[in-house]
Structures are given as C-alpha cells and as structure tokens.
Amino acid sequence: MRNKFAAYKNELLFVPLGGSNEIGMNLNLYQYQGKWLIVDMGIGFANDYLPGIDVILPNVEFLQEIRDDIVGLVLTHAHEDHLGAVPYLWDEIHCPIYATPFTSNFLKLKLAGEGLTGKLRINEVSLGAKIELAPFSLEMLPLTHSIPEMHALAIRTDAGVIMHTGDWKLDAAPMLGPVSDEESMRRYGDEGVLAMVCDSTNVFVDGESGSEETVRTNLKKVIAECKNRVIVSTFASNIARVETILLAAEEAGRRVVLAGRSLHRVLLAAQESGYLKNIQPILSEKEAEQTPQDKLLILSTGCQGEPRAALTRMVQGSHPNFHLRSGDTAIFSARVIPGNEGRIRWLYNQLVRMGVEVITDKKDSIHVSGHPARGELERMYKLVRPKISVPVHGEASHLHEHVKLARSLNVPEAVEVRNGAVVLLKEGSAAIVDSVDSGYIAVDGSTLISLDSSIIRSRRKLRDDGNITISIVVDNQGRVMARPQITAPGSLDAEEDEAFIVELQDEIVDTLERLEKRSKITVIKDKVRNQLRRSMSREFGKKPVIEVHIHQI
C-alpha cells in the first residue's frame, strides 16, 4: 500500500472512510509527506436489514496498512457518529488521541463502559488549541453545534490550508458555549484556504437552521402548560437542549428524573467539564416514585424509537421504574433521523392509544437542527472562500447537491466524493485519483463481524421465513421408530397448523420408508430436508431454515 501512494507522498490527499455515503459514521484521513492524520472515528446505527445489530462501523482495513505512519486522531466533538467507534477500533491504530475537556470526559466514560479505562492515550487540549502533528499544524476553531466544544480544524501544511468544518451551524444565541468563530474563518479566508471539507446534512433545507434560544422559549411555554406528568425525549448529547429542559422543568415547579444510561453518562461528562453546574438536583428513581405526578418530568432517551431505549420500554410496559398513564404528555424535542420514520410512527401511535398526549416539533417549534441550512452554508463559503470544495457528512444525494451549491457560489473546483475515494487536493487539478478498501462492519454483542456474514444472512432468513426443526428416531436399519417431532417457530402455529403438521409427519415417514435400508445419515437428512422444503413452498410459498436431527438407536 505504501508503494501505491509513493507517487503522492508530497501531495496533499483526503480519504474518507465513513460519512461520505451516509449521515454519520464519520472517519476522515489526510495524507502529506507519507504521514496520515485521522479526523474523527464515529459509528452508525443499523437498520432492519441487519437483525440483531445495533451499531455499524467503517471498515478500517486500510488503517492497518498505514498504521505506522498515523500521527494522531483528532476528535472534533463528542457525538457518537464522530467518536463512538474509538473503543471498537482502537486496536487498529494505537495512536495519540486529541480532544477538548468535554469530549475527552465523554470518551473516557464510554471507555470505562468497555473496560478500556487507562488503555488509550487521550491528550486533553484546551478550547481553541493549536496542535503540532508534523507535517500537519492544526488550529481548533470553535463552531456552534448541538453539543459543547465543537471545533472546526484549520489544517496547515506546506501544500496549503484545509478547513475541516466538522458539524456546525451559525447560531447567534446557542445558549451553551460560544458563538461560532466567524472572525477566524474570515481570517483564514483572507490568508487563503486551499480546500474546505464541509458538512452536507441540511443542504436541501433553505434559509437558516434556527436558534436554540427560540427552542428554549417555546419549550418553557409548552412544559408550563402541561397538567399531569411530562416525559421529554431528546438526543442525550444535546447538552444545550438538556439544560433547556431542566430549566423549563424548574420554572414549571417540576423535579426531573433521568431515564436512560446515556443521559446519566452525558450529564456526568458535562458537569465534570464545568457545564450544567447551576441546575436543581436530579431525582433518583426512588425519589421520583414519591413525587406527585403533576410535579414530575421524566427526561428520557428514545426520541428515535430505538428498541432498547427507555421510552420504548415504557411504551412496551417493560421499564422497571416508569409506567405510562393516560393523561401523561410525551414531548419529542428532536428531529426524525432518516430511516427511523417507521419506528417513530409506531411509537407515536402506541402513545396515543395509551391516552398519552404527543407533542412534536411539527406542532410547536421545540427543535432546531445542529447543522447548517443553505443560508448558513452560503455564509461559510463567503467567509472561507476555498479554492476546492469537498462535501462530506451526507448521502450521495446530499453530496451531489452540495457540489452544485459550491459551484453556484463560484468555488473554482468541487469534488463529489464517496467512502474510500483518494482525493488529490491540489489547485487546478483536484480530483479522485485512486481508491482504497472501504465498507462497513457490524458490532455483534462484543465482537465485530462482516455485514455479509453468514450469521446475519441466517438471521434475515429466520426472521423472514422462520425455522423448522425435525427430530427423527430410526433404528440401525434406517426404519422409523416413532412419529417425527416437528417444531416450527416463526413458520407454523402448533394449533392452527396442526393438520398440516400431521400431514408433514406422514410425508416424512413415507419418504423414509422408500429409502434403502442402512442409508447413510446424511442421505436421510437430505431427503427429509428436500421433502419439507417442497411441502412448505407448495403450502405457504416460504423457504424456512430447516434443521434435521436423526437419532439412531
């Protein structure tokens, strides 16, 4: 692989391994003079196509090949799609990690949960820090986002300056943390920026993303008007929103209890970093039980309908501490992430059936995005004035639209990338010049497996067509000694399909009686499996997973 890049050793390269085919899972590489810099290392969330899988990661086989030449990993902020993969992929890099205090504290709590405390080298840097990782010289520039201490990276090399924006917006009243450092963006634009690698999430949204100040005003009003118990669900990492909810509860005379481990983790990281110091004490679950319901607010995870989240478990009646009642109000202070629409619709409908009033951002302005809309993107381009635009953090349609926007703003060159693309960042000849292996891997419990693993394929098959297990007792001549026993979870119902199961048993016995005596066990299994497959296809048009167990006596 080193030979592959020998021709580009003294050129500036950009290689995205995640986040340039999807919104999330961000992992970006820069190469100069044979050295590699990593910016962010995030996770993505699985869909229904991957049963049993919650988290997916970028495939980092390429990192193994360049491992000795990696100078460091710099984290722009503490969102899972920018640092969540670090505990899983650390063994592939073993390089220094650089992060601001809140991001560092949040990562340490995640590492503790994975039993990795003290095993990673995390270098805590101050807000707005400058980091020397030769041949890269970085300056961290504060930008507003939905989490504290988000920083763009101005990456200086002898070949030019790159502005890596990370996630951002331009909010004049963010409620937590400083406003975006537009003056530094302008300063770099005046100096000259070779390339800007920029967030594409809201490229289809006109105007501005909106201010957190508006959300705070509206949430206070909405919560104050609620009569009974209130459940508010939002992204746990949105510290400004969490602070807003806590303050709104206090103004409404309500005490707050947290539901969801990630909320406890984020709150602890925030307070250790100097945020959320002046809030009222959070109730324990036991204290919440003794609090009048009209004086209680449950701050819960689950705004995306995640199957294991606290709010979903409340709806299913399986939460150990909280049970929903008619007359409660559920407030969703979050946007619907594409791909989660079905789960969230189900959640809304279940709440309504339970007599719970549902309030979303469609009814009241109780959420704004942490990403720039088109108006903010235009302002950023006018500040930075890059010679090359490289849109990231989006699906193919987002990146394509962002390229068109950049060209309309008179950016000389714009490159439409994809995960694994090797992009030459050179004025006048910016282009994709090569590619490296990329793709995805899945977190399956405590192990990592390929997305096309036979395990996942089998799960899909079991989910879609069910399973049939048949046990047959034969003697040493191959004669059937008892009626075959059939169990068919997900394929047949023991009561409703009883007659068909008897028919299957008769067909199997008939098939075995036609076999030659002393047939091999493998032959018996194949004949039974084929007979079952034909019968299920004829009757139901299904092809379940079939297991045949032969017990010879």
N, C-alpha and C positions, 0 to 999 in steps of 0.2 A: 504493500500500500504506500510506503514511503516513496518508492520509485514512481508510483502513479502521480504523486504530487511534486516530484523533483522539478518539473518544468515550471511549477508555480510557486516555488519556495520563496521567492522575493516578491510575489504578488499578494495582494490582499484578497482573501477568499471568505465567503459566507456560506455556511452549510446548515440549513435547518433539518433537524431530525424529528421534530414534532412541532405542532402548532401551525404548519403550513399546508394542512389538508383538513383541519378541524379547528374549532374554537376550544382551546385548551391544550394540555399535554405539551407545553412549550419547552423546547430544548434547542438552543441555537449555538453554533460554533463559528468562531472566527480564526483564520489561519494567516500568519505572517512570519516570514523568515523561518519556516519549519516548526513554529510553535503554535499551539492551539489554546484558545480561550473559550470556556463554556459560559454561556449566559442562561441561567435558569434550567431547571430539571423537574418538569411537572408531570402530573398524572392526568388521565382522562377517565370518564365514567362509562361503564359498559351499558349496552342496550339489551333488549330481549333476545338478540341473536346469539348472545353468549350466556346461556343459562348457568347459574352458579357463580358468575364472575361479577364483581362489583367495580373493580379497578383495572384499567389497562395502562400500559407504559410504552414509551417509544422503544423500539428495538435499538440497542446500543452496541451491536457487534462492532461497528466502526470505531467506537471509543476504545475497545480493547486493542485495536490495531495501532492507535495513536497514543495510547496511554502514557508512554514515557515522555511524550512531548507536550502534555497538557500542563499549562502554567497555573491554572486555577479555575474555580467555579464561582461566579458572582451571581448572587440572588437579587433580583430587582425588588421583590416584595414577598409577603408571606401567604399568598394564595396557593391552594393545593395544586392548581394547574401550572404553578411556577416552581414549587419546591417539593411537592408531595412524593416525587419519585426518588428523592435522595436516599431515604432509608433502604429502598429496594435495590438501587443501582450503585451504591457507594463502592461495592467490591470491584466494580468495573473501572473506577477512576483513581481512587486513593490520592486525590489532590487537595490542596487547601481550599476551604470554602470561605467566602467573604459575605457578610450580611450585617445590616444595621441592628441595633439592640432588639427591637420588637421582633424582627424577622428571625434573629438568632434565638431569642427566647422561645418563639413558637416552634422552631425546628427542634430545639432541644427537648421540648415536651413530646413532640412526635417520636423522636429517637428513643426517649425513655420508654414510651409505649411499645417499642420494638426491641427493647433490651440492648440498645446500642449506646447508652449513655457513656460519654468519655471516649468512644472509639473513633469519632470523626474529629478532624481538625477544623473548628469553626473560628475564624478570625472576625471578631466583632469590630466594626468600623463605625465611626460617628456619622451623623446625618451630613450629607454634602461632602463626604470624604473624597480624597484622591488616593488612588491605589496604583502602585507600580508593579506590573507583572510583565517584565520585559519579554518581547518588544512592544507590549501594549502599555499605555498610560491612560488610566481611567479617571474620570471625574463623575461623581454621582450627583445628579441634579433633581431636586425634589419636584414631583408632579402630584397633583391631586388624583386620588383614586378612592375606592370604597374600603380601603384598609390603610392603617398608618404606615408612614415611611416608605411609600412607593417612590422609586428613583429611576429616572432615565439614566442611561450611561453614555457619556461622551467618550468614545474610544479613540484615542490618538495614536497614530502610527506614522512612520516616515512616509508611508504611501498615501496618507490622508486621514481625515477625521470621519468617524462613523457616529451618527446619533441613533442609538438603540432606545426607542421610547418606552418599551415595556407597555404595561396597561396604564391608561391615563385619561384625564378629562380636564377641562378648564372650568373650574367652579370657583366663583369669587367668594363663596361663603361655604366652605366644606364642612364646617362645624367641628372638625377634629384634624389637627395638623395644619401646616402652612398651605397657602395657595400655591399653584404651580409657578415655578421659577421661570416666567416668560422672559425676564431680562437676560438670564444666562442663555436661553435658547436663541435670543436675538444676538447676543454677543458671539456665539458660535457661528450663527448665520453670517454675521459681518466678517468673521475670520475666514469662513469658507468651509462648508461641510461637503465631503465627497458623496456620502450616501446616508439616507435615513431609512432605518428598518423600523416599520411603524404598524401599530395596532389597526386592524381592519374590522373589528367586531360590529360596529354600528355604521358601516359605510353606506348602508341603504336608508339610514334614518336622516331626514332633513333637519336643519336647524341645529339647536343645542341640546345637550343631554339633560339639562335641568340641574337645579341646585339642591343640595342636601338640606339647605335652610328651609326650602318650601316643604320638603317631606317632614321636617321636624314640626313645623307649624300645623300641618294637616294631621299628622299622627296624634299630636296632643289633643286636637279637637275631637278626632274620631274616638280615641280611648276615653276621653272625658264623658262622652255621650253614651257609653255602654252601661247597661244596667246590672247585668249579672257578671258571672266570671268571664274573663277575657283570656284567650290564647292567641299569642302573636308569634308568627313564624317568619323568619328571615334567614339570610345567609349568616352563619355564625361568624365568619371572618369580617363582616361589615361592621367594624367597631364603631364608626360614627352612627350607624343605624341602631346598634345595640345601645349606645349611650342615649340616643333619642328615645328609645322605648323605655329605658329605665327612668329617664327624666319625666316622660309623659305619665308613667305609672305613678311616680311620686306626686306630681301635680294633681292627679286624679284621686289621691288618697289610697292608692293600691300598693301592696307589697308584691315583690317579684320572687318567683322561684324558677329555676332553670330546669329544662327537660332536654337532655341530650349531652353526651360526653364532650362533643366538640365545643359546645358553648362554655362548659367549665374550663376546658383547655385554653380557649382563646381569651376568656376573661382573666385567667391567671397570667398568661403571657402579657396581656395588655397592662395589668396592674404592676407586674414586675418591671415593665418598661416605662412606668410613670403615667400611664393613661388610666382613665376611669377611677380616679382617686376619690372624687367627691360624690360618690353615689351612695344611696342608702344600702345597708347590708342586705345581701341576698338571703332569702329564707332557705332552710333545709326542707326536704320533703316532709319530714315530721312536723315542722313548724307550719308548713303550708296546709296540712290537714286540719290544724287548729285555727286557721284564719278564716273569717267569714268570706263566703264565696264572692260576694259583691265587692270585696276589698282585696281580691287576689288577681294577679296577672301571671300567667304561665308563659315564659319565653321559651319557645320550643324550636328544635330542629325539624326538618321535614317539609320545607317550603317547595321542594321539587317532587314530593310524593315518593321519596326514597323508601324502599320496602322495610328497611330496618330502623328508620328514623323514628323519633319519639312521637311525632304527631300521627304517623301512620299506625303505630302500635296503639295509640289512644283510640283511633277510629276502629281498629280491629278488636278492641277490648282486651288486648294482651299487655298493656303497660302496667307494671307492678304498682305504680303510685298514683297515676292520674286516669280518671274515667270521665268521659264527656257526658254532659247532661243537656237535655232540651232547655233552651234559653241561654246557653253559652254563646259567645261570639268568637269566631275564628278570623283573625286578620292576617292576610298574606302580604307582607311588605317585601316583595321580591318579584322579579320578572320570571317568566316561564322560559327556561332554557330549551332551545330547540331539541326535540327528541323526547321531552318529558311530558308533552301535552296529554297523552292518554292517561298516564298515572295521575296527573293533577286533576284532570276531569273526573276521574274515578273518586279521588279524594274529596273534591267539592261536592259531588253528588251524595256520597256517603254522609258527609257532614249535614247536608240539607235534610236527608232522610231522618237523621237523628234529632232534628229540631234545632241545629246549631246555625246561627246567622253567619253567613260568609261574606267577608268584605275583602275585595281585591283592589289592585291599582287601576282596574278598569272603571270602578265605581268612584274611587277617591284617589287623589294624587298622593299616594303613600309610598311611592318608589320612584327613584331615578336611577339610570344606569351609571356605572362607574367608567364607561368607555365613551370615547368621543363620537358625536354625531358629525355629519358632513361639515356643518359650520365650524366646528372646532378643528376638524382636520384641515380645513382651508386656512384657518388662522395659524396652525402649527407650520404648515408649509410656507406661509408668508414670513414666519419668524426664522425658520431654519434655512430655507432656500437651498435644499440639497441639489447636487448635480445628478444624483441617481436615487430613485425611489424603489424600495424593496418592501412591498406589503407582506405582512405576516399576521398571525393570530386570526385565522379565518378559514372557512371552507373555500373550495375552488371559486365559487361564485363571488364571495367577498373579495378575494384577492384580485380577480379579474376586474371587478367594478372599481376597486381601489387604484389599480393601474390606470384605468380610464380617467379617474378623477385627477390623479397626479399629472397625467399628460395635459388635461384641460387647464391645469394650473401652471403650465409651461415648464414643468420639470423636464430637463433635456432627455433623460433616459429613465425608463421604468421596467423592472424585470418581474415577470409573473412566475413565482417560484412554486415548488412543491417539496414535500419532505424528501430528503436525500439529494436534492439538487446541489451542485457545486457552482456557486455564483462568483464570477470574477468581478470584483469591484474596482473598475478602472475607467476613468473618464474617457468617453468616446468609444469604449468597447465593452461596456458592461453587458454580461450575458451569462447564461448557463453553459458552462464549458465541460461539465462531466457530471457524474452521479456516484453516490456511494450507497451501500446497502441500508435500507430503512424499513419501516414497518412497525408492527406492534407485538407486544407480548402481554399476557394476562397474569394478574395476581390471583392465584387459586389457593385460598387459605394462606398458608405460609410458604408456598412455592410459586415459581414462575414457570408458565407453560406457553407454548406457541398458540396463537389464535386458531390455527388449523389443526390443533392436536386432536388425535382420535378420541381423547376424553371428552372434549367439547362437542365433537360430532356425535358421539354416543348420547350425550345429554340432550342434544337437539332431537335426536331420533326418539329417545324415550319420551321427551315432552310432547312431541307431535303425534307419535303413533302408539305410545305405550309399550308395555313389556308383557311377554307371556313366558312363564316358566312351567315346564312339564317334567314330572318325575315318573319314571317307569321302572318297575321291578321285573327282571327277567331271570330265568334260570340259566345254567351253563349251556343249554341248547338254544337259547335265544327266545324261549317261549314266555309269553306274558303271564305273570303270576298274579296280578291284581289290576283293577281298573287304574289307568293312568291318573295321576293327580295334577290338576291344572290350576294355576293361579295367574291372574292377568290384570295387575294394577294398571290403570290408565288405558286398558284395551277392552276389557269385558267386565260387566257387573255380575257378581255371583248370583244375584236373584233374578234380575231382568233377563239375563242371557243364559239362564240355567239350561234351557232346552238346547241351545246351540252348543254349550259346553259338553253336554252329554253326547251330542252328535259328533263333536271333535274327538271325544274319547273313543267312540265306536270306530271312527275313521282311522284313528291311530292303531287301534288293536287290529283292524282289518289289514292295514298296511304291513304291520309287523308279522302277521300270520302268513303273508305271502312271501316273506323273506326266506332265504335258505337257512337251514339250521346252522348254528355256530357262526353266524355272521359277525363280523368284527363290530366292536362298539362304535367305531367311527362311522361305519356303514349304517348302523341303526339310527344314530343321531342325525345323519344327513337325510335319511328317508323321512324321519319324523318331522324334521325342520321343514323340508320341502312340502310335506303334506299340510302342515299348519299354515305355511305361507300361502299356498293355493287357496285354502279354505277361508282365511281372513281376507284375502284380496277379493274373492268371489262374494263374500257376505257383506264386507264393510268398505272395500276399496282401500284398506290400510295395510301397511307393511311394518308391523311391530318388531321390536327386538325380541328374538326367540332364543331361549336357553333350554337345552335338553339335558336332563340328568338321568343317566342309566345306572341302576343299582343291580348288580349281578349277584345272584346267590347260588 
